[in-house]
Amino acid sequence: MKGLFLSRFRDAASSPAAGSVPSGGVLAIRDTPQAVAGGIAIGIFFGLTPLIGVKTLLSLFFAWLTGCNLVAAVVSCSLHDIALPLMPLLYLWQYDLGCWLLSHPHEFPPSLVHLHLGGHAWRSWTTFLTIGRPLLAGSLLCATPMALISYLVTRFIIVRYRRKHPNQP
């Protein structure tokens, strides 16, 4: 059983959709520039959402679904770990933006510091719906342009690099 799993894993890891990353990093991934840039854009998109625990799985699924590079998607989704100390500030900004977007007339929310929620309230579905919905809306609003910009910039860089270095992968 163990050998069957490992052989399937090796086959999946060596497939063109998974790509292979030699020491050159993202520029050396052996896939089309569109697939690599798409994988990076998908990873950046899900990396900026507050979906802790399922970001990597969602980026893998959507990269596989769209035919983008799986390695690029996972690597770029994990890049937010570098800025982990800053993520609460980013989530607060996304929450404020989401509250402003979902409110009619548009207004910014009251401070989360003044909510006085206990430990049990943070695990409640009502708290999730009142705070989670604006947070998700704000994160989608932030993640969409960042993913588009990362796609365009990455594709430009890869195409330019491959034109200058035609003999390298």
N, C-alpha and C positions, 0 to 999 in steps of 0.2 A: 504494500500500500504506500509506504514511504517513497519507494523508488518511482512509482507511478506519478505521485504528486510532484516530485522533484523534476522528473522529465517533462511534465506539462509546464512547470514553472520555467524551466530552461527554454522550452520552445516559445513560450509567451514572451520571455525577456529578450529573446534574440530575434523576434519578429520585427519587421520594418515599422509597424505601428508603435512598438515600444521604444524603438530607437536604441542606440548604444552611445554611451557617453565616455569617450576616451578622455585623456587628461586636458583637452582643450576646452572643456566646459560646454556651454550651450552652442557655441559656434561650431563645435565638432560633432554635433548630433547628426547622424546620417538619416536625414529625412528631408522632405521638401521644405523650403522656407515658410510656406503657408501652414504646413502641419506643425512645425516647431513654434511659429509665432502664435498660432491658434492655441496650442497647448499652454504656452505662457500666458496668454490672455485669459484663458479659462481658469488657470491656477490663480492669477492675480484677482480675478473676479471673486472666486470663492474664498480666497485668502482674506479679503476685506469684509466678508460677512461675519456676523456673530454666531454662526452655526458651528459652535465649538463641538468637536467630536465627529462631525460628518463632513467637514470641509474637504478633506483629502479624498474621501470616498465619492463625494459629489463631483469633484474635479476629475477623478479617474473615470467615472461613469460618463460624464459629458464629453470628455476628450475621446473616449472610446466610441461614443455615439456619433460624434461629428468627424471621426477619422483623424483627429489631431494627435500629436505626439504625447504619449502617456508620461514619459520621463519628464518632459518639460512642464507638463501640468502639475505633477507632484512636487517638483523642485520649486516652481514658482508659488505654489500654494503654501509651501512650508517657509517661504521667505519672510512671512510676517513674524515668525518666531524670533527674528533678529530684533524686531521692534517691540517685543513682548512687554517691556515696561511702559511703553507708550500706548498700548492697546486700550486701557481704560479711558484715556483721553479721547482716542479716536471713537470709541463706542459712545461716549457722552456726546461728542459732536454729532455723530450719526443719529443719536436719539433726539437731540434738539432739532436737527434738520427734518427728521421724520415727523416729529410732533408739529412742526411748522407746516409741513406739507399736508398732513392729514387733518389739520384743524381748519374750520371755516367760521369766521374769517381767520386768516393766517396770523398766528401768534406763537411765540415761543413758550415752552412749558415752564411750570414752576420747577425750582431746583429739586433734584432727587434727594438732596441732603435733608430737606424738610419733610420727607415722607414718613419717617420714623417707622420703618417696616422691620419687624422682628425676623428671626431666622426662618420661622415657619411660613411667613408671608412670601418670601422669595421663591418658595417651592410650590406656591399655589397657582392654579391655572388662571385665575382672575388677574393676578399680578403679571403673569406671563403675557396675557392678552393686552393688558393696559400698557406695559412697558415694552414687550417684545414686538408688537405690531409696528409702533413708530421706529423702533430700533432697526427692524428689518427693512422698512421702507427707506429710511435714511441710508442704510448701508447699500441698498440696491442703487440708490441715486448716486452715491459716491463711487461704487464699484464699476458701474457701467462705463463712464468716461475713462476711468483708469485702465480698464481692460481694453478699450478701443485704442487708447494711446499706446499701451504696451504692445498691442498687436502690430500697429503701424511702425513703431520704432524698431521692434525686434525684426520684423520682416525686412525693413530697409537695411538694418545692420547686417543681417545674414546674407542678403543678396549682394551687398557691397563687398563683404568679406570673401564670398565665393567667387566674385568676379576678379578680385585681386589675387586670390590664391586658388587657381583652377585645379591644381594637382592634389590639393588636400581635400578631405571629406567635407 
